[in-house]
């Protein structure tokens, strides 16, 4: 059974009977009446109802949200060991979905050791996904990455990595926060310990950034934003993103843009997620730049560099 699923019929009946009433009271901004409905003799149900109310209050940005979230976390913490995890995961989802981030992160920290201790892999993965969802919705990319790193199902992990950027609503060129969000996601991936999942996470996220940048290039007025999104991944040495950025810089024209273009062609030649001929193609492209342009590109990578800069030397410098 999925963690958090209601096993006790009487508790479910009480919950589904009271939840709509709490919703209605909060819509009317009758916070006192809504909280009165959470006061029930069953401590498990009370924890769930408090979290439900806190999530609704947070979604409507009402000032009582933080205090009620604290009450929900305290109620879960007070439950006996046998029922804490099941009810806590339900409460965690309510807090996170509503946007009660501080409460959700606090509760996730309490429940994480219990989820890690589960011995059945499917149950542990299910609980870990709830923790992941709570952390990514509560603006904790690094914590979300660590949660995904614990998943035993690689298909599930890849699916979440692909959807991770869209945990921020309106991840798109029109949203000025999208660039910052993608940078934070990639920083969270970079903070992972070296290994297969770190590589997988960086690759998936960089591909999403590159696809997003490609979509923006369809509209001339979004070219600047496309370059900025591509650069987020190119700075992590993602070859396709560096290649796209180089082409966008070339299109700008002028000596400074040409130097930038040569720099990113060199990065693409030694970057990851490229085809087997990336370096050969990069050297061929860099040979079309003048010695002065290659030298200017090299100084972008190493300001102290002097002397002639061949295509090979520039690629080697970008690879360091």
C-alpha positions in Angstrom: 0.0 0.0 0.0 1.2 3.5 -0.9 2.6 5.3 2.2 0.0 7.6 3.6 -2.9 5.7 2.3 -5.7 5.6 4.8 -6.1 2.2 6.3 -8.8 3.0 8.9 -12.2 3.3 7.4 -13.5 5.4 10.3 -10.6 7.9 10.0 -11.2 8.2 6.3 -14.9 8.9 6.7 -14.1 11.6 9.3 -11.4 13.1 7.1 -13.5 13.3 3.9 -16.5 14.6 5.8 -14.5 17.4 7.4 -12.1 18.4 4.6 -14.7 20.0 2.4 -16.1 21.9 5.4 -12.6 23.2 6.2 -12.2 24.2 2.6 -15.4 26.2 2.6 -14.6 28.0 5.9 -11.2 29.0 4.6 -12.7 30.3 1.4 -14.9 32.5 3.5 -11.7 33.5 5.5 -13.4 32.1 8.6 -10.1 30.8 10.0 -11.4 30.2 13.5 -14.3 28.1 12.2 -11.9 26.1 10.0 -9.6 25.3 12.9 -12.5 24.3 15.1 -13.2 21.5 12.6 -9.6 20.2 13.1 -10.2 19.6 16.8 -11.1 15.9 16.9 -10.4 13.2 19.5 -8.4 11.0 17.0 -4.8 12.3 17.1 -4.0 10.8 13.7 -7.0 12.5 12.0 -6.2 15.8 13.8 -2.6 15.8 12.4 -4.0 15.3 8.9 -6.7 17.9 9.2 -4.3 20.5 10.6 -1.9 19.9 7.7 -4.8 20.2 5.3 -5.9 23.5 6.8 -2.3 24.8 6.9 -1.9 24.0 3.2 -5.1 25.8 2.3 -4.2 28.8 4.4 -0.8 29.0 2.8 -2.3 28.7 -0.7 -4.4 31.7 0.1 -1.4 33.5 1.7 -3.3 34.0 5.0 -1.2 35.0 8.0 -2.2 32.1 10.2 -0.7 29.5 7.8 2.7 29.4 9.5 1.3 28.9 13.0 -1.1 26.1 11.9 1.7 24.4 9.9 3.7 24.3 13.2 0.8 22.8 15.0 0.4 20.1 12.2 4.1 19.2 12.5 3.9 19.0 16.3 0.8 16.8 16.0 2.6 14.4 13.6 5.7 14.4 15.8 3.6 13.4 18.8 2.1 10.3 17.1 3.3 6.9 18.2 6.1 5.3 16.1 3.6 2.8 14.6 1.5 5.4 12.9 3.7 8.5 12.6 5.1 7.7 9.1 1.8 6.8 7.4 0.0 9.9 8.7 3.1 12.1 8.4 3.4 11.5 4.7 -0.2 12.4 4.1 0.3 15.6 6.2 3.5 16.4 4.3 1.8 16.3 1.0 -0.9 18.6 2.2 1.6 21.1 3.5 3.8 21.0 0.4 0.9 21.2 -2.1 -0.5 24.3 -0.4 2.9 26.0 -0.3 3.6 25.8 3.5 7.2 25.4 2.7 8.8 25.9 6.1 6.4 23.4 7.7 6.9 21.0 4.9 10.7 21.0 5.1 10.6 20.7 8.9 8.3 17.7 8.6 10.3 16.1 5.8 13.4 16.2 8.0 11.5 14.4 10.8 10.2 11.7 8.4 13.2 11.1 6.3 15.0 8.7 8.7 11.9 6.7 9.0 11.5 6.4 5.2 15.2 5.5 4.9 14.6 2.7 7.4 11.9 1.0 5.4 13.0 -2.5 4.3 10.6 -3.0 1.4 12.1 -1.2 -1.6 8.8 -0.3 -3.2 7.5 1.2 0.0 10.8 3.1 0.6 10.7 4.5 -3.0 7.1 5.6 -2.5 7.9 7.4 0.7 11.1 8.9 -0.9 9.0 10.3 -3.7 6.7 12.1 -1.2 9.8 13.6 0.4 11.1 14.6 -3.1 7.8 16.2 -4.0 7.7 18.1 -0.7 11.3 19.4 -1.1 11.1 20.5 -4.7 7.8 22.3 -4.1 9.3 23.9 -1.0 12.2 25.5 -2.8 14.9 23.0 -1.7 16.5 21.7 -5.0 19.5 20.3 -3.2 17.3 18.3 -0.8 15.2 17.1 -3.7 18.3 15.9 -5.5 19.4 14.0 -2.4 16.0 12.3 -2.2 16.1 11.3 -5.9 19.6 9.9 -5.3 18.0 7.4 -2.9 15.5 6.0 -5.4 16.1 2.4 -6.4 13.9 2.6 -9.5 16.0 4.3 -12.3 12.9 4.8 -14.5 11.2 6.7 -11.8 14.3 8.7 -11.1 14.7 9.7 -14.8 11.0 10.7 -15.0 11.3 13.1 -12.0 14.6 14.6 -13.3 12.8 15.4 -16.6 9.9 17.0 -14.8 11.9 18.7 -12.1 12.2 22.2 -13.7 8.5 22.4 -14.1 7.9 22.1 -10.4 8.2 25.9 -10.7 5.0 27.1 -12.2 5.3 28.7 -15.6 8.8 27.5 -16.3 9.1 29.3 -19.6 10.8 32.2 -21.4 8.1 34.5 -20.1 8.9 33.8 -16.5 12.0 35.8 -15.4 12.5 33.4 -12.5 13.0 30.4 -14.8 16.7 31.2 -15.4 17.5 31.5 -11.7 15.5 28.3 -11.0 17.4 26.3 -13.6 20.7 27.6 -12.2 19.7 26.5 -8.7 18.6 23.0 -9.9 22.0 22.6 -11.6 23.8 23.8 -8.5 21.9 21.1 -6.6 23.0 18.5 -9.0 26.6 19.6 -8.9 26.5 19.3 -5.1 25.8 15.6 -5.3 28.6 13.1 -4.6 30.5 12.1 -7.7 28.9 9.1 -9.4 26.4 7.9 -11.9 23.4 9.8 -10.6 25.3 13.1 -10.5 26.2 12.7 -14.2 22.6 11.6 -15.0 21.1 14.6 -13.2 23.4 17.2 -14.8 22.8 15.7 -18.2 19.0 15.6 -17.9 18.8 19.2 -16.6 21.3 20.6 -19.1 19.2 19.0 -21.9 16.1 20.7 -20.6 17.9 24.0 -20.5 19.1 23.5 -24.0 15.7 22.6 -25.3 14.2 25.6 -23.6 16.8 27.8 -25.2 16.1 26.3 -28.6 12.4 27.0 -28.3 13.2 30.6 -27.5 15.3 31.0 -30.7 12.2 30.7 -32.7 11.2 34.3 -31.7 13.8 37.0 -32.5 12.8 39.1 -29.5 13.8 36.2 -27.2 17.3 35.6 -28.6 18.9 37.3 -25.6 17.0 35.1 -23.1 17.8 32.0 -25.2 21.5 32.8 -24.9 21.2 33.3 -21.2 19.5 29.9 -20.7 22.0 28.1 -23.0 24.8 29.7 -21.0 23.5 28.2 -17.7 24.2 24.7 -19.2 27.2 25.7 -21.3 29.0 26.8 -18.1 28.6 23.3 -16.9 30.4 22.1 -20.1 27.2 20.7 -21.7 28.4 20.4 -25.3 25.0 20.9 -27.2 24.3 24.0 -25.1 27.8 25.4 -25.7 27.3 24.8 -29.4 24.0 26.7 -29.4 25.5 29.5 -27.5 28.4 29.8 -29.9 26.0 30.1 -32.8 23.9 32.7 -31.1 27.1 34.7 -30.3 28.3 34.5 -33.9 24.9 35.8 -35.1 25.4 39.0 -33.0 28.4 40.0 -35.1 31.4 42.2 -34.0 34.8 41.3 -32.5 33.6 40.7 -28.9 30.9 38.4 -30.1 33.3 36.5 -32.4 35.6 35.9 -29.4 32.8 34.6 -27.3 31.7 32.3 -30.1 35.2 30.8 -30.4 35.3 30.3 -26.7 32.0 28.3 -26.7 33.0 26.3 -29.8 36.0 25.2 -27.8 33.9 24.3 -24.8 31.6 22.3 -27.0 34.5 20.4 -28.4 35.4 19.0 -25.0 32.0 19.1 -23.3 29.9 16.1 -22.3 26.7 14.8 -23.9 28.2 15.2 -27.4 28.7 12.9 -30.3 32.0 11.1 -31.0 33.1 13.7 -33.6 32.5 16.8 -31.4 36.2 17.5 -30.9 37.1 17.1 -34.6 34.2 19.3 -35.6 35.2 21.9 -33.0 38.8 22.0 -34.3 37.5 22.4 -37.9 35.2 25.3 -36.9 37.8 27.1 -34.8 40.2 27.0 -37.8 37.8 29.4 -39.5 38.4 32.1 -36.8 41.3 34.4 -37.1 44.4 34.1 -34.8 43.3 37.4 -33.1 39.8 36.0 -32.4 41.2 32.8 -31.0 43.6 34.7 -28.8 40.7 36.9 -27.5 38.7 33.8 -26.8 41.6 32.3 -24.9 41.9 35.4 -22.8 38.3 34.9 -21.8 39.3 31.5 -20.4 42.7 32.6 -19.0 43.4 36.4 -18.8 47.1 35.8 -18.4 47.6 33.8 -21.6 49.9 35.1 -24.3 51.3 33.9 -27.6 49.7 32.3 -30.6 46.5 30.3 -29.9 45.9 27.4 -32.3 42.5 25.6 -32.5 44.1 22.7 -30.5 45.5 25.0 -27.8 42.1 26.7 -27.4 40.3 23.4 -27.1 42.8 22.1 -24.6 42.5 25.3 -22.6 38.6 25.0 -22.6 39.0 21.4 -21.4 40.8 22.3 -18.2 
